[in-house]
Amino acid sequence: MSFAARLTRSPIAHDADRGADAAARFGALTPELRGLIAGAAGCSPFLGGVMQREAEWLEAALAAEPEAALAAVLAAPGEAGSETLGAALRQAKRRVALLVGLADLGGVWSLEQVTGALTALADRAVALALTRLVGDEIRRGKVPGAAPEDATTAGGMVAIAMGKMGAGELNYSSDIDIICLFDDARFDHDEVHEARAAFIRVTRKMAAMLSDLTAEGYVFRTDLRLRPDASVTPVCISMSAAEAYYEAEGRTWERAAYIKARPCAGDIAAGERFLAALTPFVWRRHLDFAAIQDAHDMRLRIRDHKGLHGAISLPGHNMKLGAGGIREIEFFTQTRQLIAGGRDASLRDRTTVGGLAALAAKGWVTPEIAAELTTHYRAHREVEHRVQMVNDAQTHLLPATSEGLARIAHMMGAGDVGAWSAELRARLERVEALTGAFFAPSEAAAAPAMTPAARAIVDGWRSHPVLRSDRAASVFSRVEPEILRRMARAANPEEALRQFDGFLARLPAGVQLFSLFEANPQLIDLIVDICGTAPGLAQYLSRNA
């Protein structure tokens, strides 16, 4: 079906004169397509400029099916050599940006098709840059043991797409996050250093080819900082070094990042093996409720850093990181995936929408909440895209002025700016309500009255090794009053308390267990019963926790 036949909506030209001028250049198109062009150019100076530059191509592209037009654009740079590839990719970027922008504004493509097309361009750009540049290194004899045909798999080097690129969810003016690795198992020990030097050169040249702003524009801003210990490691490291880092030092935010990780270019098979090796790091076999606190802490650090606390106000609101924004829904989804994905592989979906659906199917969220968050997520992403389309800017901030907000409303096809603004604010507030309660740690309740002997036992708990870390002590402080209240209901409270003290003293670590108690208070009754009636079992559990 042609582009015109699939139009379902159209933006309203915020600058009517600019829109009319743009539409006049495309007199051969149907009135519906000219209306789309007028609305797009009248709202986005960036799209208007690209239309003028790519007018001949655009007329032909709009006469075809959009999928065919996209495929042709992605195929075109394939014949370029490393010297001309940068210019060819920049032309492809302009055309994809124009095609995707119009398909999005006109409702021709769904959100997933829009982000999928942008990701397909990123995959293609990274793959072509990687193979061309590694091929150059092979021809110069800089990759030990590599033959010319090894360039097709980048000589053992792989780019791992992270974040939205890994999930196929790139936004309209997104940067791309990639981790560059090489398979050091392909090289003899005395060859690894030379191979690494070659792959570091390739990575730097690739980042420049994609990121540098020239007269032709840029392809993608390329961020390499998600690699292990980025402040001290080179831009491309060996897979064995990366595995060793994650095994010894990997943090919860890195585990969450790898939910979306995907080999996108180079030696895809080696990349898949690397991700398989990281499975125990990302997906813990136990129910990982401590991830909730980690995610909450990350949210607060982001808000503190960006100054995003306070009531929701549309002017200048951050659609990605602000209260009720896109990141809230992503964290909500990824945290639940981390909690249970180690035991249930069906929850390991890279996409946010797919992750919510998988969680609902297994009862981790209700179908109603999953459906509502999916609707809000898609709506938020569409607003984010329009904010970025105005000037091809990597921003997530709503305009700070009423005129700027009106422009975004008009891009959404909304004539009533007040009603559109009220609906958007209601969406943000609803997302904040749905996600905030899940992340916010429960407040510690007051402890019950205790005898002096019981108080002496409880006061000694802070000296136990299991509570010496700040994190363990923080989680335990929230569950301690509930433990004591339930302990007081035991048949022999002081005996149960003494046995629990012994249980606590022998625990090697407690964050996961205390987080489990916080998420499932009924488990506290179980440990109280064991301490009160089966002290031998309590000792066994503490030794094998």
VEXDREN-2710 file (C-alpha; in Angstrom, 1 decimal):
% VEXDREN-2710
k/r/px/py/pz
1/MET/0.0/0.0/0.0
2/SER/1.4/3.4/-0.9
3/PHE/2.4/6.1/1.5
4/ALA/-0.6/8.3/0.7
5/ALA/-3.1/5.5/1.2
6/ARG/-1.8/4.8/4.7
7/LEU/-2.1/8.4/6.1
8/THR/-4.1/8.5/9.3
9/ARG/-3.3/11.9/10.6
10/SER/-1.5/15.1/9.8
11/PRO/0.3/17.9/11.8
12/ILE/-1.0/21.4/11.8
13/ALA/1.4/23.9/10.4
14/HIS/2.6/26.1/13.2
15/ASP/4.1/28.5/10.7
16/ALA/1.5/28.5/7.9
17/ASP/3.6/30.5/5.5
18/ARG/6.6/28.2/5.8
19/GLY/4.4/25.2/5.4
20/ALA/2.7/26.6/2.3
21/ASP/6.0/27.4/0.7
22/ALA/7.2/23.8/1.2
23/ALA/4.0/22.3/-0.1
24/ALA/4.2/24.5/-3.2
25/ARG/7.5/22.8/-4.3
26/PHE/5.6/19.4/-4.5
27/GLY/2.7/20.3/-6.8
28/ALA/2.7/16.8/-8.4
29/LEU/1.8/15.1/-5.1
30/THR/-1.7/14.4/-3.9
31/PRO/-3.5/17.0/-1.7
32/GLU/-3.1/14.7/1.3
33/LEU/0.6/14.4/0.9
34/ARG/1.0/18.2/0.3
35/GLY/-1.0/18.7/3.5
36/LEU/1.4/16.4/5.4
37/ILE/4.4/18.3/3.9
38/ALA/2.9/21.7/4.8
39/GLY/2.3/20.6/8.4
40/ALA/5.7/19.0/8.8
41/ALA/7.7/21.9/7.3
42/GLY/5.5/24.4/9.2
43/CYS/6.4/22.9/12.5
44/SER/10.0/21.7/11.9
45/PRO/12.6/23.9/10.3
46/PHE/14.8/20.8/10.2
47/LEU/12.4/18.8/8.2
48/GLY/11.6/21.7/5.9
49/GLY/15.3/22.1/5.1
50/VAL/15.8/18.4/4.4
51/MET/12.7/18.5/2.1
52/GLN/14.3/21.2/0.1
53/ARG/17.6/19.4/-0.2
54/GLU/16.1/16.0/-1.0
55/ALA/13.1/17.2/-3.0
56/GLU/13.6/14.9/-6.1
57/TRP/14.3/11.8/-4.0
58/LEU/11.3/12.6/-1.7
59/GLU/8.8/12.7/-4.5
60/ALA/9.8/9.3/-5.7
61/ALA/9.9/7.9/-2.2
62/LEU/6.4/9.1/-1.4
63/ALA/5.1/7.4/-4.6
64/ALA/6.3/4.0/-3.3
65/GLU/5.6/1.9/-0.3
66/PRO/7.6/3.3/2.6
67/GLU/9.2/0.0/3.4
68/ALA/10.5/-0.3/-0.1
69/ALA/11.8/3.3/0.1
70/LEU/13.6/2.5/3.4
71/ALA/15.2/-0.6/2.0
72/ALA/16.5/1.2/-1.0
73/VAL/18.1/3.9/1.2
74/LEU/19.7/1.4/3.4
75/ALA/21.1/-0.6/0.5
76/ALA/22.6/2.4/-1.3
77/PRO/25.8/2.9/0.8
78/GLY/26.8/-0.7/0.4
79/GLU/29.0/-0.1/-2.6
80/ALA/31.0/2.8/-1.0
81/GLY/34.6/2.3/0.0
82/SER/36.0/3.5/3.3
83/GLU/36.9/6.8/1.8
84/THR/33.4/7.7/0.5
85/LEU/31.4/5.7/3.1
86/GLY/31.0/8.7/5.5
87/ALA/29.3/10.8/2.8
88/ALA/27.1/8.0/1.7
89/LEU/25.9/7.3/5.2
90/ARG/25.2/11.0/5.8
91/GLN/23.0/11.0/2.7
92/ALA/21.2/7.9/4.0
93/LYS/20.7/9.5/7.4
94/ARG/19.1/12.6/5.8
95/ARG/16.7/10.5/3.8
96/VAL/15.8/8.1/6.6
97/ALA/15.2/11.1/8.9
98/LEU/12.8/12.6/6.3
99/LEU/11.0/9.4/5.5
100/VAL/10.7/8.4/9.2
101/GLY/9.6/11.9/10.2
102/LEU/6.8/12.0/7.7
103/ALA/5.7/8.4/8.3
104/ASP/5.6/9.2/12.0
105/LEU/3.7/12.5/11.7
106/GLY/1.3/11.1/9.2
107/GLY/0.5/7.9/11.2
108/VAL/1.8/5.7/8.4
109/TRP/4.0/3.8/10.8
110/SER/3.5/2.7/14.4
111/LEU/6.0/3.7/17.1
112/GLU/7.7/0.3/16.8
113/GLN/8.0/0.7/13.0
114/VAL/9.5/4.2/13.5
115/THR/12.0/3.2/16.0
116/GLY/12.8/0.0/14.1
117/ALA/13.6/2.0/11.0
118/LEU/15.9/4.3/12.9
119/THR/17.6/1.3/14.5
120/ALA/18.0/-0.4/11.1
121/LEU/19.9/2.6/9.8
122/ALA/22.2/2.6/12.9
123/ASP/22.8/-1.2/12.5
124/ARG/23.7/-0.7/8.8
125/ALA/25.9/2.3/9.5
126/VAL/27.9/0.5/12.2
127/ALA/28.2/-2.7/10.2
128/LEU/29.5/-1.0/7.1
129/ALA/31.9/1.2/9.0
130/LEU/33.2/-1.7/11.0
131/THR/33.8/-4.1/8.1
132/ARG/35.3/-1.4/5.8
133/LEU/37.7/-0.2/8.5
134/VAL/38.7/-3.7/9.6
135/GLY/39.2/-4.6/6.0
136/ASP/41.7/-1.7/5.7
137/GLU/43.6/-2.9/8.7
138/ILE/43.7/-6.5/7.3
139/ARG/45.1/-5.2/4.0
140/ARG/47.8/-3.4/5.9
141/GLY/48.7/-6.6/7.7
142/LYS/47.7/-5.2/11.1
143/VAL/45.3/-8.0/12.2
144/PRO/47.4/-11.1/12.9
145/GLY/46.5/-14.2/10.9
146/ALA/43.5/-12.5/9.2
147/ALA/42.7/-13.0/5.5
148/PRO/40.7/-10.5/3.3
149/GLU/37.6/-12.6/3.7
150/ASP/37.7/-12.1/7.5
151/ALA/36.7/-8.5/7.0
152/THR/33.0/-9.7/6.6
153/THR/33.1/-10.6/10.3
154/ALA/35.4/-7.7/11.2
155/GLY/38.3/-10.1/12.0
156/GLY/36.7/-11.1/15.3
157/MET/35.6/-7.7/16.5
158/VAL/32.0/-7.1/17.4
159/ALA/29.9/-4.0/18.2
160/ILE/27.3/-4.7/21.0
161/ALA/24.4/-2.3/20.7
162/MET/23.2/-1.1/24.1
163/GLY/20.2/0.8/25.4
164/LYS/17.6/1.8/22.9
165/MET/19.7/0.7/19.9
166/GLY/20.0/-2.8/21.4
167/ALA/16.2/-2.9/21.9
168/GLY/15.4/-1.5/18.4
169/GLU/13.9/1.5/20.1
170/LEU/16.1/4.4/18.9
171/ASN/14.4/7.8/19.1
172/TYR/14.4/10.4/16.4
173/SER/17.6/12.2/17.3
174/SER/19.2/9.6/19.3
175/ASP/22.9/8.9/19.9
176/ILE/23.9/5.3/19.8
177/ASP/25.5/3.4/22.7
178/ILE/27.8/0.6/21.6
179/ILE/30.5/-1.5/23.3
180/CYS/33.3/-2.6/21.1
181/LEU/35.0/-5.9/21.9
182/PHE/37.2/-8.4/20.1
183/ASP/37.4/-12.2/20.5
184/ASP/40.9/-12.7/21.9
185/ALA/40.5/-16.4/21.7
186/ARG/41.2/-16.1/17.9
187/PHE/44.7/-15.0/18.5
188/ASP/47.9/-16.5/20.0
189/HIS/49.0/-14.9/23.3
190/ASP/51.8/-12.9/21.6
191/GLU/49.4/-11.6/18.9
192/VAL/46.7/-10.2/21.2
193/HIS/48.5/-6.8/21.8
194/GLU/48.8/-6.2/18.0
195/ALA/45.2/-7.2/17.3
196/ARG/44.0/-5.0/20.1
197/ALA/45.9/-2.0/18.8
198/ALA/44.3/-2.5/15.4
199/PHE/40.8/-2.8/16.8
200/ILE/41.3/0.3/18.9
201/ARG/42.2/2.3/15.7
202/VAL/39.1/0.9/14.0
203/THR/36.8/1.9/16.9
204/ARG/38.2/5.5/17.0
205/LYS/37.9/5.9/13.2
206/MET/34.4/4.4/13.2
207/ALA/33.2/6.8/16.0
208/ALA/34.6/9.7/14.0
209/MET/33.1/8.5/10.7
210/LEU/29.6/8.3/12.3
211/SER/29.8/11.3/14.8
212/ASP/31.7/14.1/13.0
213/LEU/29.6/17.0/11.8
214/THR/30.5/17.8/8.2
215/ALA/28.9/19.8/5.4
216/GLU/26.9/16.6/4.7
217/GLY/25.7/16.5/8.4
218/TYR/26.4/13.6/10.7
219/VAL/25.2/10.0/10.9
220/PHE/24.9/9.2/14.7
221/ARG/26.5/10.6/17.7
222/THR/28.4/7.6/19.0
223/ASP/28.9/6.9/22.7
224/LEU/31.4/4.3/23.8
225/ARG/31.3/5.0/27.5
226/LEU/29.2/2.0/28.6
227/ARG/32.2/-0.3/28.2
228/PRO/33.7/-1.8/31.4
229/ASP/35.5/0.8/33.5
230/ALA/35.4/3.3/30.7
231/SER/37.6/5.9/32.5
232/VAL/40.6/3.7/32.3
233/THR/40.1/1.1/29.6
234/PRO/40.7/1.6/25.8
235/VAL/37.7/2.0/23.5
236/CYS/37.9/-1.6/22.4
237/ILE/38.8/-4.4/24.8
238/SER/39.0/-8.2/24.7
239/MET/36.0/-10.3/25.6
240/SER/38.0/-12.1/28.3
241/ALA/38.8/-8.8/30.0
242/ALA/35.2/-7.7/29.8
243/GLU/34.0/-11.0/31.3
244/ALA/36.5/-10.7/34.1
245/TYR/35.3/-7.2/34.9
246/TYR/31.6/-8.1/35.1
247/GLU/32.3/-11.2/37.2
248/ALA/34.3/-9.2/39.7
249/GLU/32.9/-5.7/39.7
250/GLY/29.7/-5.5/37.6
251/ARG/27.0/-3.3/39.1
252/THR/23.2/-3.4/39.0
253/TRP/22.9/-0.6/36.4
254/GLU/25.2/-2.6/34.2
255/ARG/23.0/-5.7/34.6
256/ALA/20.0/-3.6/33.6
257/ALA/21.9/-2.2/30.6
258/TYR/22.6/-5.8/29.3
259/ILE/18.9/-6.6/29.3
260/LYS/18.8/-4.7/25.9
261/ALA/22.3/-5.7/24.7
262/ARG/22.5/-7.1/21.1
263/PRO/25.4/-7.8/18.8
264/CYS/24.7/-5.5/15.8
265/ALA/27.8/-5.6/13.7
266/GLY/31.0/-7.5/13.1
267/ASP/31.4/-11.0/14.4
268/ILE/27.8/-11.6/15.5
269/ALA/28.4/-15.2/16.5
270/ALA/31.3/-14.1/18.9
271/GLY/29.0/-11.4/20.3
272/GLU/26.3/-13.9/21.0
273/ARG/28.8/-16.2/22.8
274/PHE/29.9/-13.3/24.9
275/LEU/26.3/-12.4/25.9
276/ALA/25.7/-16.0/26.7
277/ALA/28.7/-16.0/29.0
278/LEU/27.3/-13.0/30.8
279/THR/23.9/-14.7/31.5
280/PRO/24.8/-15.6/35.1
281/PHE/25.8/-12.0/35.7
282/VAL/22.7/-10.4/34.2
283/TRP/20.1/-13.0/35.2
284/ARG/20.5/-14.2/38.8
285/ARG/19.0/-17.6/39.6
286/HIS/17.5/-16.3/42.9
287/LEU/14.6/-13.8/43.0
288/ASP/16.6/-10.6/43.0
289/PHE/14.5/-8.2/45.1
290/ALA/17.5/-6.1/46.0
291/ALA/17.3/-4.7/42.4
292/ILE/14.3/-2.6/43.5
293/GLN/16.4/-0.6/46.0
294/ASP/19.2/-0.2/43.4
295/ALA/16.8/1.1/40.8
296/HIS/15.3/3.5/43.3
297/ASP/18.7/4.8/44.2
298/MET/19.5/5.2/40.5
299/ARG/16.3/7.2/39.9
300/LEU/17.1/9.5/42.8
301/ARG/20.7/10.0/41.6
302/ILE/19.5/10.9/38.1
303/ARG/17.0/13.4/39.5
304/ASP/19.5/14.9/41.9
305/HIS/22.0/15.3/39.1
306/LYS/19.5/16.8/36.7
307/GLY/17.6/18.9/39.3
308/LEU/14.4/17.1/38.4
309/HIS/12.7/16.9/41.8
310/GLY/9.4/18.8/42.4
311/ALA/5.9/19.0/41.0
312/ILE/5.3/18.2/37.4
313/SER/5.1/21.4/35.2
314/LEU/5.0/21.1/31.5
315/PRO/7.3/24.0/30.4
316/GLY/10.8/22.6/30.3
317/HIS/9.7/19.2/31.7
318/ASN/12.1/16.3/30.8
319/MET/10.1/13.7/29.0
320/LYS/12.8/11.1/29.5
321/LEU/14.2/11.6/33.0
322/GLY/11.6/13.7/34.7
323/ALA/8.8/12.6/37.0
324/GLY/6.4/10.4/35.1
325/GLY/8.7/10.2/32.1
326/ILE/9.9/7.5/29.8
327/ARG/12.7/6.3/32.1
328/GLU/10.2/5.6/34.9
329/ILE/8.4/3.1/32.7
330/GLU/11.7/1.6/31.5
331/PHE/13.0/1.2/35.1
332/PHE/9.7/-0.2/36.3
333/THR/9.9/-2.9/33.5
334/GLN/13.6/-3.7/33.8
335/THR/13.6/-4.0/37.6
336/ARG/10.9/-6.6/37.5
337/GLN/12.8/-8.4/34.7
338/LEU/15.9/-8.5/36.8
339/ILE/14.0/-9.7/39.9
340/ALA/12.5/-12.8/38.1
341/GLY/14.3/-13.1/34.7
342/GLY/16.9/-15.4/36.2
343/ARG/14.4/-18.1/36.8
344/ASP/12.1/-17.4/33.8
345/ALA/13.8/-16.8/30.5
346/SER/10.4/-15.7/28.9
347/LEU/10.8/-12.4/30.8
348/ARG/14.1/-11.5/29.1
349/ASP/12.5/-9.3/26.3
350/ARG/14.8/-6.5/25.1
351/THR/11.9/-4.1/24.4
352/THR/10.0/-2.1/26.9
353/VAL/6.6/-2.9/25.4
354/GLY/7.5/-6.6/25.0
355/GLY/8.9/-6.7/28.6
356/LEU/5.6/-5.3/30.0
357/ALA/3.6/-7.9/28.0
358/ALA/5.8/-10.8/29.2
359/LEU/5.6/-9.6/32.9
360/ALA/1.8/-9.4/32.6
361/ALA/1.6/-12.9/31.1
362/LYS/3.4/-14.3/34.1
363/GLY/1.6/-12.3/36.7
364/TRP/4.3/-9.9/37.8
365/VAL/2.1/-7.0/36.8
366/THR/-1.6/-6.9/36.1
367/PRO/-2.7/-6.9/32.5
368/GLU/-4.4/-3.6/33.1
369/ILE/-1.3/-1.9/34.5
370/ALA/0.8/-3.3/31.7
371/ALA/-1.6/-2.1/29.0
372/GLU/-1.9/1.4/30.6
373/LEU/1.9/1.8/30.9
374/THR/2.3/0.6/27.3
375/THR/-0.2/3.3/26.1
376/HIS/1.6/6.0/28.1
377/TYR/5.0/4.8/26.9
378/ARG/4.0/5.1/23.3
379/ALA/2.4/8.5/23.8
380/HIS/5.5/9.8/25.7
381/ARG/7.8/8.5/22.9
382/GLU/5.7/10.3/20.2
383/VAL/6.0/13.6/22.2
384/GLU/9.8/13.0/22.6
385/HIS/10.1/12.5/18.8
386/ARG/8.4/15.7/18.0
387/VAL/10.5/17.7/20.4
388/GLN/13.6/16.3/18.7
389/MET/12.2/16.8/15.1
390/VAL/11.9/20.5/15.4
391/ASN/15.6/21.1/15.0
392/ASP/17.1/17.6/15.0
393/ALA/18.2/18.2/18.5
394/GLN/19.2/15.6/21.0
395/THR/16.9/16.9/23.7
396/HIS/14.1/15.4/25.9
397/LEU/12.9/18.8/27.3
398/LEU/9.6/20.2/26.5
399/PRO/9.8/23.8/25.3
400/ALA/9.9/26.3/28.1
401/THR/7.6/28.8/26.4
402/SER/3.9/28.6/25.6
403/GLU/4.7/29.3/21.9
404/GLY/7.1/26.3/21.9
405/LEU/4.5/24.0/23.6
406/ALA/2.0/25.1/21.0
407/ARG/4.4/24.1/18.2
408/ILE/4.6/20.5/19.7
409/ALA/0.9/20.3/20.1
410/HIS/0.4/21.3/16.5
411/MET/2.9/18.6/15.4
412/MET/0.7/16.2/17.3
413/GLY/-2.2/17.4/15.2
414/ALA/-3.8/19.1/18.2
415/GLY/-5.6/22.4/17.6
416/ASP/-6.6/22.8/21.2
417/VAL/-3.3/23.4/22.9
418/GLY/-4.8/23.7/26.4
419/ALA/-6.6/20.4/26.1
420/TRP/-3.5/18.7/24.7
421/SER/-1.4/20.1/27.6
422/ALA/-3.8/18.9/30.2
423/GLU/-3.9/15.4/28.7
424/LEU/-0.1/15.3/28.7
425/ARG/0.2/16.5/32.2
426/ALA/-2.4/13.9/33.3
427/ARG/-0.3/11.2/31.6
428/LEU/2.9/12.2/33.4
429/GLU/1.1/12.3/36.7
430/ARG/-0.5/8.9/36.1
431/VAL/2.9/7.3/35.2
432/GLU/4.4/8.8/38.3
433/ALA/1.6/7.3/40.4
434/LEU/1.9/3.9/38.9
435/THR/5.7/3.6/39.0
436/GLY/6.6/5.7/42.1
437/ALA/5.0/3.5/44.7
438/PHE/6.9/0.4/43.4
439/PHE/10.3/2.0/43.7
440/ALA/9.9/4.0/46.9
441/PRO/11.2/2.1/49.9
442/SER/8.7/1.5/52.6
443/GLU/9.0/3.6/55.7
444/ALA/10.4/1.9/58.8
445/ALA/7.6/1.4/61.3
446/ALA/8.0/1.8/65.1
447/ALA/9.4/-1.2/66.9
448/PRO/7.2/-2.9/69.5
449/ALA/7.9/-2.7/73.3
450/MET/10.6/-5.2/74.5
451/THR/11.9/-6.5/77.7
452/PRO/15.4/-5.4/78.7
453/ALA/16.8/-8.8/77.8
454/ALA/15.2/-8.7/74.4
455/ARG/16.4/-5.1/73.8
456/ALA/20.0/-6.2/74.7
457/ILE/19.8/-8.9/72.0
458/VAL/18.4/-6.5/69.4
459/ASP/21.0/-3.9/70.2
460/GLY/23.7/-6.4/69.5
461/TRP/22.5/-7.0/66.0
462/ARG/24.4/-4.1/64.5
463/SER/27.7/-5.8/65.4
464/HIS/27.0/-8.8/63.3
465/PRO/29.1/-9.0/60.1
466/VAL/25.9/-9.3/57.9
467/LEU/24.9/-5.7/58.9
468/ARG/28.2/-4.0/58.5
469/SER/27.5/-2.7/55.0
470/ASP/25.5/0.4/54.7
471/ARG/23.2/-1.2/52.1
472/ALA/22.4/-4.2/54.2
473/ALA/21.8/-2.1/57.3
474/SER/19.5/0.2/55.3
475/VAL/17.3/-2.6/54.0
476/PHE/17.3/-4.3/57.4
477/SER/16.2/-1.2/59.2
478/ARG/13.0/-1.2/57.2
479/VAL/12.1/-4.8/58.0
480/GLU/13.4/-5.0/61.5
481/PRO/10.2/-3.6/63.2
482/GLU/8.0/-6.1/61.3
483/ILE/10.4/-8.9/62.3
484/LEU/10.1/-7.9/66.0
485/ARG/6.3/-7.5/65.8
486/ARG/5.9/-11.0/64.4
487/MET/8.5/-12.4/66.8
488/ALA/6.4/-11.0/69.7
489/ARG/3.5/-13.2/68.5
490/ALA/5.6/-16.4/68.7
491/ALA/4.7/-19.0/71.4
492/ASN/8.0/-18.3/73.2
493/PRO/9.1/-14.8/71.9
494/GLU/12.5/-14.6/73.7
495/GLU/13.6/-18.1/72.7
496/ALA/12.6/-17.2/69.1
497/LEU/14.5/-14.0/69.3
498/ARG/17.6/-15.7/70.6
499/GLN/17.5/-18.2/67.8
500/PHE/17.0/-15.4/65.2
501/ASP/20.0/-13.7/66.7
502/GLY/22.0/-16.8/66.1
503/PHE/20.6/-17.1/62.6
504/LEU/21.6/-13.4/61.9
505/ALA/25.1/-13.8/63.4
506/ARG/25.9/-16.7/61.1
507/LEU/24.6/-15.2/57.8
508/PRO/27.4/-14.5/55.3
509/ALA/25.4/-11.8/53.5
510/GLY/21.9/-10.3/53.9
511/VAL/20.9/-7.8/51.3
512/GLN/19.1/-10.3/49.1
513/LEU/17.4/-12.0/52.1
514/PHE/16.3/-8.7/53.7
515/SER/15.0/-7.4/50.4
516/LEU/13.0/-10.7/50.0
517/PHE/11.5/-10.1/53.5
518/GLU/10.6/-6.6/52.5
519/ALA/8.9/-7.7/49.3
520/ASN/7.2/-10.8/50.9
521/PRO/6.4/-10.1/54.6
522/GLN/4.8/-13.5/54.9
523/LEU/8.3/-15.1/54.7
524/ILE/9.1/-13.4/58.0
525/ASP/6.4/-15.6/59.6
526/LEU/8.1/-18.6/58.2
527/ILE/11.5/-17.7/59.7
528/VAL/9.9/-16.8/63.0
529/ASP/8.2/-20.2/63.1
530/ILE/11.5/-21.9/62.3
531/CYS/13.4/-20.0/65.0
532/GLY/10.7/-20.7/67.6
533/THR/10.1/-24.4/66.9
534/ALA/13.1/-25.8/65.0
535/PRO/16.4/-24.1/66.1
536/GLY/18.5/-26.8/64.3
537/LEU/16.8/-25.9/61.0
538/ALA/17.5/-22.2/61.7
539/GLN/21.2/-23.0/62.1
540/TYR/21.2/-25.0/58.9
541/LEU/19.5/-22.1/57.0
542/SER/22.0/-19.5/58.2
543/ARG/25.0/-21.6/57.1
544/ASN/23.4/-22.2/53.7
545/ALA/21.8/-18.8/53.0
END
